Amino acid sequence: MEYIIVIVIMLISVVILKIGLNIHIKDIKKIKEIGYDKELNKIANKFPDNKAICEKILAKLNNEKVMIEEENNTKTSLYIAISDKIIIANIKDTFTRVQTIAHECLHSIQNRKVLLFNFIFSNISLIYFIVSIPLIFLNILGGYIFVQIYIAGGLISYIVKAYLENDAMTKAFYLAKEYMIEYKEENEKITDEDIKTLLSKMEEINKIGIPFTNFYLIFGIILKVSILCLLGFIVSLM
């Protein structure tokens, strides 16, 4: 019975979070449409290539020791704390690329202990989830204890990850804005109107993207808890 109660609570939590954070599927589609807008990309292409932008922003942050690697086979840019490396994905056709790069650069100057904890704990949490599946299936220790442990671990993982992401997402806009304004002052091909247009659309995306990122992070935990509970419930009926 406890499994069903937890599943119901998880489902209700998703609905409440969706309402509270004002998440709509149509808004996510809107982000993709704006992100790949050809006119906006034409403006963004007036800026240097991704690696050059990354190097300049890192210099502004006094953190030039970070390795930079471009990976055209992935759509996700990220900072890897364990190797102190920024991987820039294939984002040349998105007008938000300056902000995306600024986001990863900001990750590189966050508290290293917190970054490493997030990396290690996230992987431990994932491994624990995978290991819990056969343990629950075998009904070891009643099975429910593994759900309880994962809920506690999942909350810790979410809080740390959300802290790091919200910090970077909030500051990335202003760092990108600062970079673009400075670049405009040195290059006549960029106009005030170009900067204004890009910043306006970035703000529009952030209003949707930041709440959605938080929803997505906690939804991943809720989904895994629900899977473990569903498995536990099925085993209890056998």
C-alpha positions as CSV (number, residue, x, y, z in Angstrom):
1,M,0.0,0.0,0.0
2,E,2.9,2.4,0.8
3,Y,4.1,2.1,-2.8
4,I,0.7,3.3,-4.2
5,I,0.7,6.2,-1.7
6,V,4.1,7.3,-2.8
7,I,3.2,7.0,-6.5
8,V,0.1,9.1,-6.0
9,I,2.1,11.7,-4.1
10,M,4.7,11.8,-6.9
11,L,2.0,12.3,-9.5
12,I,0.3,15.1,-7.5
13,S,3.7,16.7,-7.0
14,V,4.3,16.8,-10.8
15,V,0.9,18.5,-11.4
16,I,1.5,21.0,-8.6
17,L,5.0,21.8,-9.9
18,K,3.8,22.2,-13.4
19,I,1.1,24.7,-12.3
20,G,3.4,26.5,-9.8
21,L,6.3,26.9,-12.3
22,N,3.8,27.7,-15.2
23,I,5.2,24.9,-17.4
24,H,3.5,24.5,-20.8
25,I,4.6,22.1,-23.6
26,K,3.9,24.8,-26.2
27,D,6.4,27.1,-24.4
28,I,9.1,24.5,-24.9
29,K,8.4,24.3,-28.6
30,K,8.5,28.1,-28.6
31,I,12.0,28.0,-27.2
32,K,13.2,25.7,-30.0
33,E,11.6,27.9,-32.6
34,I,13.2,31.1,-31.3
35,G,16.5,29.4,-30.7
36,Y,16.9,28.4,-34.4
37,D,15.4,31.6,-35.8
38,K,17.4,32.3,-39.0
39,E,17.3,36.1,-38.6
40,L,18.5,36.0,-35.0
41,N,21.2,33.5,-36.0
42,K,22.3,35.9,-38.7
43,I,22.9,38.5,-36.1
44,A,24.6,36.1,-33.7
45,N,26.9,35.0,-36.5
46,K,28.5,38.4,-36.5
47,F,30.3,37.3,-33.3
48,P,33.5,35.2,-33.4
49,D,33.5,31.4,-33.4
50,N,32.5,29.6,-30.2
51,K,36.0,28.8,-29.0
52,A,37.1,32.4,-29.4
53,I,34.0,33.6,-27.4
54,C,34.8,31.0,-24.7
55,E,38.4,32.1,-24.4
56,K,37.4,35.8,-24.1
57,I,34.8,35.1,-21.5
58,L,37.1,32.9,-19.5
59,A,39.7,35.7,-19.6
60,K,37.1,38.1,-18.2
61,L,36.5,35.6,-15.4
62,N,40.3,35.3,-14.7
63,N,40.1,31.6,-15.4
64,E,42.1,30.8,-18.5
65,K,43.4,27.4,-17.3
66,V,40.3,25.6,-18.3
67,M,40.6,23.3,-21.3
68,I,38.1,24.0,-24.2
69,E,37.0,21.3,-26.6
70,E,34.5,21.6,-29.4
71,E,32.3,18.5,-30.0
72,N,30.2,18.7,-33.2
73,N,28.5,15.4,-32.6
74,T,26.5,16.5,-29.5
75,K,23.9,19.2,-28.9
76,T,24.7,19.6,-25.2
77,S,27.4,21.9,-24.0
78,L,28.8,21.2,-20.5
79,Y,31.6,21.8,-18.0
80,I,33.2,18.7,-16.7
81,A,34.5,19.5,-13.2
82,I,36.6,16.3,-12.8
83,S,38.8,17.2,-15.8
84,D,38.3,21.0,-15.7
85,K,37.1,21.1,-19.3
86,I,34.4,22.9,-21.2
87,I,32.8,21.0,-24.0
88,I,31.1,23.2,-26.6
89,A,28.4,21.4,-28.5
90,N,27.3,22.0,-32.1
91,I,25.5,25.3,-31.3
92,K,26.7,27.4,-34.2
93,D,23.1,27.7,-35.6
94,T,21.6,28.9,-32.3
95,F,21.5,32.7,-31.5
96,T,21.9,31.9,-27.8
97,R,25.3,30.5,-28.2
98,V,27.0,33.4,-26.4
99,Q,24.8,32.9,-23.4
100,T,25.3,29.1,-23.5
101,I,29.1,29.5,-23.5
102,A,28.9,32.1,-20.7
103,H,26.8,29.6,-18.7
104,E,29.5,26.9,-19.0
105,C,32.3,29.4,-18.2
106,L,30.4,30.4,-15.0
107,H,30.3,26.7,-14.0
108,S,34.1,26.6,-14.3
109,I,34.5,29.3,-11.5
110,Q,31.9,27.8,-9.1
111,N,33.1,26.3,-5.8
112,R,35.2,23.3,-6.9
113,K,34.2,21.2,-3.9
114,V,30.5,21.6,-4.7
115,L,31.1,20.8,-8.4
116,L,33.0,17.6,-7.5
117,F,30.4,16.6,-4.9
118,N,27.7,17.1,-7.6
119,F,29.6,15.0,-10.1
120,I,30.4,12.2,-7.7
121,F,27.0,12.2,-5.9
122,S,25.0,12.3,-9.1
123,N,26.8,9.3,-10.4
124,I,26.5,7.4,-7.1
125,S,22.7,8.2,-7.1
126,L,22.4,6.8,-10.7
127,I,24.3,3.7,-9.8
128,Y,22.2,3.2,-6.7
129,F,19.0,3.5,-8.7
130,I,20.1,0.8,-11.1
131,V,21.3,-1.5,-8.3
132,S,18.0,-0.9,-6.4
133,I,15.9,-2.4,-9.2
134,P,17.1,-6.0,-8.7
135,L,17.2,-5.6,-4.9
136,I,13.5,-4.5,-4.9
137,F,12.6,-7.3,-7.3
138,L,14.2,-9.8,-5.0
139,N,12.3,-8.2,-2.1
140,I,15.4,-7.8,0.0
141,L,14.7,-6.0,3.3
142,G,11.2,-5.6,2.2
143,G,12.1,-3.5,-0.8
144,Y,10.6,-0.2,0.4
145,I,13.7,0.8,2.3
146,F,15.5,1.3,-1.0
147,V,12.8,3.7,-2.1
148,Q,13.2,5.7,1.0
149,I,16.9,5.9,0.6
150,Y,16.6,7.0,-3.0
151,I,14.2,9.7,-2.1
152,A,16.6,11.2,0.4
153,G,19.6,10.9,-2.0
154,G,17.5,12.3,-4.8
155,L,16.6,15.4,-2.9
156,I,20.2,16.0,-2.0
157,S,21.2,15.5,-5.6
158,Y,18.5,17.9,-6.8
159,I,19.3,20.6,-4.3
160,V,23.0,20.7,-5.2
161,K,22.4,20.5,-8.9
162,A,19.7,23.1,-8.8
163,Y,21.9,25.5,-6.8
164,L,24.7,25.2,-9.4
165,E,22.4,25.5,-12.4
166,N,20.3,28.4,-11.1
167,D,23.5,30.3,-10.2
168,A,24.9,29.8,-13.7
169,M,21.6,30.4,-15.6
170,T,20.9,33.7,-13.7
171,K,24.4,35.1,-14.2
172,A,24.9,33.9,-17.8
173,F,22.5,36.5,-19.3
174,Y,24.4,39.4,-17.8
175,L,27.8,38.0,-18.6
176,A,26.8,37.4,-22.2
177,K,25.4,41.0,-22.3
178,E,28.6,42.4,-21.0
179,Y,30.6,40.4,-23.6
180,M,28.4,41.5,-26.5
181,I,28.5,45.1,-25.6
182,E,32.3,45.1,-25.3
183,Y,32.6,43.3,-28.6
184,K,30.3,45.8,-30.3
185,E,32.6,48.6,-29.2
186,E,35.5,47.0,-31.1
187,N,33.5,45.9,-34.2
188,E,31.3,48.2,-36.3
189,K,29.4,45.4,-37.9
190,I,27.5,44.9,-34.6
191,T,24.9,47.6,-33.8
192,D,23.0,48.7,-30.7
193,E,19.9,47.3,-32.3
194,D,21.5,43.9,-32.9
195,I,22.4,43.7,-29.2
196,K,19.0,44.9,-28.1
197,T,17.3,42.3,-30.3
198,L,19.4,39.4,-29.1
199,L,19.0,40.4,-25.4
200,S,15.3,40.8,-25.7
201,K,14.9,37.2,-27.1
202,M,17.4,35.8,-24.6
203,E,15.2,37.2,-21.8
204,E,12.1,35.7,-23.4
205,I,13.8,32.3,-23.5
206,N,15.1,32.6,-20.0
207,K,11.6,33.3,-18.6
208,I,10.6,29.9,-19.9
209,G,13.9,28.0,-19.8
210,I,14.9,28.6,-16.1
211,P,11.6,27.3,-14.6
212,F,11.6,24.4,-17.0
213,T,15.1,23.4,-16.1
214,N,14.2,23.3,-12.4
215,F,11.1,21.3,-13.3
216,Y,13.1,18.9,-15.4
217,L,15.7,18.3,-12.7
218,I,13.1,17.4,-10.0
219,F,10.9,15.5,-12.5
220,G,13.9,13.1,-13.1
221,I,13.9,12.3,-9.4
222,I,10.2,11.9,-9.2
223,L,10.2,9.6,-12.2
224,K,12.8,7.3,-10.8
225,V,11.0,7.1,-7.4
226,S,7.8,6.2,-9.2
227,I,9.6,3.5,-11.2
228,L,11.0,1.9,-8.0
229,C,7.6,2.1,-6.3
230,L,5.8,0.6,-9.3
231,L,8.3,-2.3,-9.3
232,G,7.9,-2.7,-5.5
233,F,4.1,-2.8,-5.9
234,I,4.3,-5.4,-8.7
235,V,6.6,-7.6,-6.5
236,S,4.3,-7.3,-3.5
237,L,1.5,-8.8,-5.7
238,M,3.5,-11.8,-6.6
